[in-house]
Amino acid sequence: MGRGAWYQKWLDNRSFIVENDRLKDKSYVFSSFTRCDNYGFLDGNVRPYILADIYSRYLRMRDKNVLMPVGFNTLSAKSFIESKRYNNLLDDKVSDLYKDTLSELGVGINEFKLINTRHDEYVSNLQLSFIDLYERGYIEYKNTIVYYDENNNKIYDSLNNPDMDLPRIEEKCFVLKIDNFSKQIISDINELDIDNKYKEKLINLLEPKDILSINFESTIGKNIEIEMENPEYLGGISYVLMNPEFVNVFDYIAPDELDGVNDYLENGKEPFAYSGTNLINPLTYEEIPIFISTAHNCGFYIGIPSINNDDKVFAMNAGFSIIDVIDSNGQMINSSFLNGMHIKNAKAIIIDTLLKSNQAALKQVFNKKEINLSSYDTFGALYPFLYDKAGYKLNSLKKFLPYNFSSQFRPILNPNVDLLGEPLDGSINNLFSIGIAPFISILYDEFNADYEMISDQAKQDYKSWLPIDLMIVNENEIIYELLMPIIFHNILKKELGYDLPKLAKKILILPSVYDNFMNTINRCNNNIIDFNSLLKEYYADSIRLYFISSNIEDKFIYNKYELDDYDKFVKYLKQALARPTDNNTSRLDYYFSDFKAKATKLLDECRFSDYVTLIKNFSMQYVIKEIPSDLNILTFIRTIFPIMPYLAEEIYELKFKGRYSIINEGWND
């Protein structure tokens, strides 16, 4: 029986279906969605899909109800352009190609939960989620600063590449607001069971910085905490502004200045009003006057005119003093015991001094307040809004989704309706469409269940399927595939309650695939791996074994000679398993039982490369060299089924005349 026939048998046997069975434990296995075009897996990294399939098959044999959504991301411009080039319209050529390739590899696709990320149902869910977050204030449409690639006419958020050497421009974009839950995001990142280098990279994307919260005494006996990023300039503070929109200023007003403050608050003719209260500088013990002013959007603002030019202009206009704290040699002046120190050394000294004296506390804040979700790309999921240019108002298309492309590349509404307004240029970028995918996958099914992602029904589904048992992420895509899902998960927790399960139990991060010359696999390097050609030449099981054989944490170096060796091994193993058996001996029973126990432990711990090594070593010693019994062979093929499903099925049919798939034999601990 050929590969296609076995795969059809699994489909007929409903092997990959998510069952409506409340008695079965639910398990969710998520690997990144394919981004592809007609040339192949662009980065050569088929491992996420093979790994997800191995673990899913194992869980199904353990009688779990397994959700493993597989997506075919034809939302990228490359896929659209390729489809247009060959067919002059938008069709399913790219996504069908990848569905067929993954099926040939044995990746179990639930036909009823298959996600084509260009099709109407998925685009509708994607756009509905966008509207839902917009209506709840998490997404805003505003002027923001983005990186602009003039050569390719693309805009980027700094998350895409924080080191990119591109000019920054102001552009009206959709942005995701994250400033209210940065700490929760960081906490979730720190709890992940991943290498610290990945944690550090993710946290740095939020632009953390240390702030010293300094306790200032005042002349009215009331202490005030003010935050400083550069406490080495403490001696240069010449004034403090207190904003009445953020602070109850009457807690800090001296009685003899009350009339002047009231007049300022009622009439606001003057730029500021003196509070009658001074702060005591904890470094120099000089008094610093506090003024009432709305000049800055914060409770207390410290003015350091010798360092900040805007403060200098304000101080000169107001007649405030300007205190120099750095001389021409870069040494501190007017700064008490810091005098004579170089500015580079002074910061650490003052922080240490204030912390030891309990006059300050060190806090971490994050400069990253928002993430750009807009793209100039004319392909992809279109913004689910029309723009009323007359009223400068966004009109939601919530009732008319999906808003998509026709086969002639024209924006269309489905069903067709006429609405006043103009479409917004561009489309939702991948930070949103990829980041939200793990959650949409839970809600998405063949009946287009497009209820809101933040709803009571959605919450029940999240609680039912989360946490993800195994989440498999590409190393180069951890921003899209890990950070963004963590951010969206925190939004859901905030909206639906913190009793929502965590995002994932186990996360595997897979490094890139390289050729023998250590070039990454991509079209530019002219080394794309043609998986369809490989599938014509090798057993699918050989390919599966080979791509999982290396340590998951190491770079994968593609070597066709090693693949040849794995293919020879599978052929030898197949011949050995097909031999007549000796059912009169039980001397190997212990070894086969022990083999299954060890495999169980490795799969439970997601040690997949060790699982491959165990299979190879055991096969050579006890399957190929020895003559095991039928019972031993049944134990063996059940154990290898997750990674070698085709070989296991062939032997199951040959030896045991199985009517159904071997998956129905179960794991049988």
FENCORDA-V455528 format. One record per backbone hydrogen bond with DSSP energy under -1.0 kcal/mol. CO is the residue of the C=O (numbers start at 0). NH is the residue of the N-H. E is the energy in kcal/mol with one decimal. If there is no record, write none. Layout:
co=CO nh=NH e=E
co=CO nh=NH e=E
This chain:
co=1 nh=5 e=-2.1
co=2 nh=6 e=-2.7
co=3 nh=7 e=-2.3
co=4 nh=8 e=-1.9
co=5 nh=9 e=-2.0
co=6 nh=10 e=-2.2
co=7 nh=11 e=-3.0
co=8 nh=12 e=-2.1
co=9 nh=14 e=-2.7
co=10 nh=13 e=-1.6
co=18 nh=20 e=-1.5
co=24 nh=64 e=-3.2
co=26 nh=66 e=-3.0
co=27 nh=468 e=-1.9
co=27 nh=469 e=-1.2
co=29 nh=471 e=-2.7
co=33 nh=72 e=-2.2
co=36 nh=39 e=-1.4
co=40 nh=43 e=-1.7
co=43 nh=45 e=-1.4
co=45 nh=49 e=-1.7
co=46 nh=50 e=-3.1
co=47 nh=51 e=-2.1
co=48 nh=52 e=-1.9
co=49 nh=53 e=-2.7
co=50 nh=54 e=-2.4
co=51 nh=55 e=-2.3
co=52 nh=56 e=-2.8
co=53 nh=57 e=-2.1
co=54 nh=58 e=-2.5
co=55 nh=59 e=-2.5
co=56 nh=60 e=-2.1
co=57 nh=61 e=-1.0
co=58 nh=63 e=-2.1
co=59 nh=62 e=-1.7
co=60 nh=666 e=-2.3
co=64 nh=26 e=-2.5
co=66 nh=28 e=-2.7
co=69 nh=114 e=-2.2
co=70 nh=33 e=-1.4
co=71 nh=73 e=-1.6
co=75 nh=79 e=-1.8
co=76 nh=80 e=-2.9
co=77 nh=81 e=-2.8
co=78 nh=82 e=-2.4
co=79 nh=83 e=-2.7
co=80 nh=84 e=-2.8
co=81 nh=85 e=-2.0
co=82 nh=86 e=-2.1
co=83 nh=87 e=-2.3
co=91 nh=95 e=-3.0
co=92 nh=96 e=-2.0
co=93 nh=97 e=-1.8
co=94 nh=98 e=-2.3
co=95 nh=99 e=-2.6
co=96 nh=100 e=-2.1
co=97 nh=101 e=-2.6
co=98 nh=102 e=-2.3
co=99 nh=103 e=-2.4
co=100 nh=104 e=-1.6
co=101 nh=106 e=-2.7
co=102 nh=105 e=-1.3
co=109 nh=112 e=-1.5
co=114 nh=71 e=-1.5
co=115 nh=118 e=-1.3
co=118 nh=122 e=-2.6
co=119 nh=123 e=-2.7
co=120 nh=124 e=-1.9
co=121 nh=125 e=-2.7
co=122 nh=126 e=-2.8
co=123 nh=127 e=-2.4
co=124 nh=128 e=-2.2
co=125 nh=129 e=-1.8
co=126 nh=130 e=-2.4
co=127 nh=131 e=-2.6
co=128 nh=132 e=-2.3
co=129 nh=133 e=-1.9
co=130 nh=134 e=-3.0
co=131 nh=135 e=-1.1
co=132 nh=137 e=-2.0
co=132 nh=138 e=-1.4
co=133 nh=136 e=-1.5
co=137 nh=176 e=-3.4
co=139 nh=174 e=-2.8
co=141 nh=172 e=-2.9
co=143 nh=170 e=-2.8
co=145 nh=168 e=-2.7
co=146 nh=155 e=-2.4
co=148 nh=152 e=-1.1
co=148 nh=153 e=-1.6
co=153 nh=148 e=-3.2
co=155 nh=146 e=-2.6
co=156 nh=159 e=-1.6
co=160 nh=163 e=-2.1
co=163 nh=165 e=-1.3
co=166 nh=147 e=-2.8
co=168 nh=145 e=-2.8
co=170 nh=143 e=-2.5
co=172 nh=141 e=-2.6
co=173 nh=372 e=-3.3
co=174 nh=139 e=-2.4
co=175 nh=370 e=-1.9
co=177 nh=180 e=-1.4
co=180 nh=184 e=-1.9
co=181 nh=185 e=-2.5
co=182 nh=186 e=-2.4
co=183 nh=187 e=-2.3
co=184 nh=188 e=-2.3
co=185 nh=189 e=-2.5
co=186 nh=190 e=-1.2
co=188 nh=191 e=-1.3
co=191 nh=193 e=-1.5
co=194 nh=197 e=-1.1
co=194 nh=198 e=-1.6
co=195 nh=199 e=-2.9
co=196 nh=200 e=-1.7
co=197 nh=201 e=-2.4
co=198 nh=202 e=-2.7
co=199 nh=203 e=-2.4
co=200 nh=204 e=-1.1
co=202 nh=205 e=-1.4
co=203 nh=206 e=-1.9
co=205 nh=367 e=-1.9
co=206 nh=366 e=-2.7
co=208 nh=364 e=-2.6
co=210 nh=362 e=-3.5
co=211 nh=227 e=-2.5
co=212 nh=360 e=-1.8
co=213 nh=225 e=-2.3
co=215 nh=223 e=-2.8
co=216 nh=279 e=-3.2
co=217 nh=220 e=-1.5
co=223 nh=215 e=-3.1
co=225 nh=213 e=-2.9
co=227 nh=211 e=-2.8
co=229 nh=232 e=-1.9
co=230 nh=233 e=-1.7
co=232 nh=235 e=-2.0
co=233 nh=236 e=-1.4
co=238 nh=302 e=-3.0
co=239 nh=290 e=-3.2
co=240 nh=300 e=-2.8
co=241 nh=292 e=-2.0
co=242 nh=245 e=-1.6
co=242 nh=246 e=-1.7
co=246 nh=248 e=-1.6
co=247 nh=250 e=-2.0
co=248 nh=251 e=-2.2
co=253 nh=256 e=-2.1
co=254 nh=257 e=-1.3
co=256 nh=260 e=-2.0
co=257 nh=261 e=-2.5
co=258 nh=262 e=-2.3
co=259 nh=263 e=-1.8
co=260 nh=264 e=-2.7
co=261 nh=265 e=-2.2
co=262 nh=266 e=-2.7
co=263 nh=267 e=-1.1
co=272 nh=291 e=-3.8
co=274 nh=253 e=-2.8
co=276 nh=289 e=-2.3
co=277 nh=218 e=-2.4
co=278 nh=287 e=-3.1
co=280 nh=284 e=-2.6
co=285 nh=280 e=-3.0
co=287 nh=278 e=-3.2
co=288 nh=239 e=-2.1
co=289 nh=274 e=-2.4
co=290 nh=241 e=-3.2
co=291 nh=272 e=-1.6
co=295 nh=297 e=-1.9
co=298 nh=242 e=-2.1
co=300 nh=240 e=-3.1
co=302 nh=237 e=-2.3
co=303 nh=306 e=-1.8
co=303 nh=307 e=-2.7
co=307 nh=311 e=-1.9
co=308 nh=312 e=-2.3
co=309 nh=313 e=-2.2
co=310 nh=314 e=-2.9
co=311 nh=315 e=-2.5
co=312 nh=316 e=-2.2
co=313 nh=317 e=-2.0
co=314 nh=318 e=-1.4
co=314 nh=319 e=-2.4
co=324 nh=332 e=-1.9
co=326 nh=329 e=-2.0
co=329 nh=342 e=-2.5
co=330 nh=326 e=-2.7
co=331 nh=339 e=-2.5
co=334 nh=337 e=-2.3
co=335 nh=338 e=-1.9
co=337 nh=340 e=-2.3
co=340 nh=331 e=-2.9
co=341 nh=344 e=-1.5
co=341 nh=345 e=-1.5
co=344 nh=348 e=-1.3
co=345 nh=349 e=-2.6
co=346 nh=350 e=-2.3
co=347 nh=351 e=-2.2
co=348 nh=352 e=-2.3
co=349 nh=353 e=-2.5
co=350 nh=354 e=-2.4
co=351 nh=355 e=-2.2
co=352 nh=356 e=-1.6
co=353 nh=358 e=-2.3
co=354 nh=357 e=-1.3
co=358 nh=214 e=-3.4
co=360 nh=212 e=-3.2
co=362 nh=210 e=-3.7
co=364 nh=208 e=-2.5
co=368 nh=177 e=-2.6
co=368 nh=178 e=-1.1
co=370 nh=175 e=-2.9
co=372 nh=428 e=-2.3
co=374 nh=426 e=-1.1
co=380 nh=427 e=-2.9
co=382 nh=384 e=-1.2
co=383 nh=396 e=-2.3
co=385 nh=394 e=-3.3
co=386 nh=388 e=-1.2
co=386 nh=421 e=-2.1
co=387 nh=391 e=-1.6
co=387 nh=392 e=-1.3
co=392 nh=387 e=-2.9
co=394 nh=385 e=-2.5
co=396 nh=399 e=-2.2
co=401 nh=413 e=-1.3
co=403 nh=411 e=-3.5
co=405 nh=408 e=-1.9
co=409 nh=405 e=-2.8
co=411 nh=403 e=-2.1
co=421 nh=386 e=-3.7
co=428 nh=431 e=-1.1
co=428 nh=432 e=-1.9
co=429 nh=433 e=-2.4
co=431 nh=435 e=-2.4
co=435 nh=438 e=-1.2
co=435 nh=439 e=-2.2
co=436 nh=440 e=-2.4
co=438 nh=442 e=-1.3
co=439 nh=443 e=-2.3
co=444 nh=447 e=-1.9
co=447 nh=449 e=-2.1
co=454 nh=458 e=-2.5
co=455 nh=459 e=-1.9
co=456 nh=460 e=-1.8
co=457 nh=461 e=-2.8
co=458 nh=462 e=-2.7
co=459 nh=463 e=-1.4
co=460 nh=464 e=-2.2
co=461 nh=465 e=-3.0
co=467 nh=504 e=-3.1
co=469 nh=29 e=-2.5
co=470 nh=507 e=-2.6
co=471 nh=31 e=-1.3
co=472 nh=509 e=-3.1
co=473 nh=476 e=-1.6
co=474 nh=477 e=-1.0
co=476 nh=480 e=-3.4
co=477 nh=481 e=-1.4
co=477 nh=482 e=-2.8
co=478 nh=483 e=-2.1
co=481 nh=485 e=-2.0
co=482 nh=486 e=-2.2
co=483 nh=487 e=-2.7
co=484 nh=488 e=-2.4
co=485 nh=489 e=-1.8
co=486 nh=490 e=-1.7
co=487 nh=491 e=-2.3
co=488 nh=492 e=-2.3
co=489 nh=493 e=-2.2
co=490 nh=494 e=-2.2
co=491 nh=495 e=-3.4
co=492 nh=496 e=-1.8
co=496 nh=499 e=-1.5
co=502 nh=467 e=-3.0
co=505 nh=470 e=-2.5
co=507 nh=472 e=-3.0
co=509 nh=474 e=-3.4
co=511 nh=555 e=-1.9
co=512 nh=520 e=-1.9
co=513 nh=557 e=-3.4
co=514 nh=517 e=-2.0
co=518 nh=514 e=-2.1
co=521 nh=526 e=-1.4
co=522 nh=525 e=-1.4
co=528 nh=530 e=-1.2
co=529 nh=533 e=-1.9
co=530 nh=534 e=-2.3
co=531 nh=535 e=-1.0
co=532 nh=536 e=-1.2
co=533 nh=537 e=-2.9
co=538 nh=542 e=-1.7
co=539 nh=543 e=-2.5
co=540 nh=544 e=-2.7
co=541 nh=545 e=-2.5
co=542 nh=546 e=-2.5
co=545 nh=548 e=-1.2
co=550 nh=553 e=-2.0
co=555 nh=513 e=-3.4
co=558 nh=562 e=-1.6
co=559 nh=563 e=-2.1
co=560 nh=564 e=-1.8
co=561 nh=565 e=-2.0
co=562 nh=566 e=-2.2
co=563 nh=567 e=-2.2
co=564 nh=568 e=-2.2
co=565 nh=569 e=-2.3
co=566 nh=570 e=-1.9
co=567 nh=571 e=-2.5
co=568 nh=572 e=-2.6
co=569 nh=573 e=-2.5
co=570 nh=574 e=-2.2
co=571 nh=575 e=-2.4
co=572 nh=576 e=-2.5
co=573 nh=577 e=-1.5
co=585 nh=588 e=-1.3
co=587 nh=591 e=-2.1
co=588 nh=592 e=-2.4
co=589 nh=593 e=-2.9
co=590 nh=594 e=-2.2
co=591 nh=595 e=-2.0
co=592 nh=596 e=-2.0
co=593 nh=597 e=-2.5
co=594 nh=598 e=-2.4
co=595 nh=599 e=-2.4
co=596 nh=600 e=-2.0
co=597 nh=601 e=-2.2
co=598 nh=602 e=-2.6
co=599 nh=603 e=-2.6
co=600 nh=604 e=-1.7
co=601 nh=606 e=-3.1
co=602 nh=605 e=-1.3
co=605 nh=607 e=-1.2
co=606 nh=610 e=-1.5
co=607 nh=611 e=-1.9
co=608 nh=612 e=-2.2
co=609 nh=613 e=-2.5
co=610 nh=614 e=-2.1
co=611 nh=615 e=-2.6
co=612 nh=616 e=-2.7
co=613 nh=617 e=-2.5
co=614 nh=618 e=-2.5
co=615 nh=619 e=-2.2
co=616 nh=620 e=-1.8
co=617 nh=621 e=-3.2
co=618 nh=622 e=-1.4
co=618 nh=623 e=-3.2
co=628 nh=632 e=-2.5
co=629 nh=633 e=-2.6
co=630 nh=634 e=-2.2
co=631 nh=635 e=-2.5
co=632 nh=636 e=-3.1
co=633 nh=637 e=-1.8
co=634 nh=638 e=-1.6
co=635 nh=639 e=-1.9
co=639 nh=643 e=-3.2
co=643 nh=647 e=-2.1
co=644 nh=648 e=-2.1
co=645 nh=649 e=-2.3
co=646 nh=650 e=-2.3
co=647 nh=651 e=-2.2
co=648 nh=652 e=-2.5
co=649 nh=653 e=-2.4
co=650 nh=654 e=-3.2
co=651 nh=655 e=-2.0
co=652 nh=656 e=-1.2
co=660 nh=663 e=-1.7
co=661 nh=664 e=-1.8
co=662 nh=665 e=-1.1
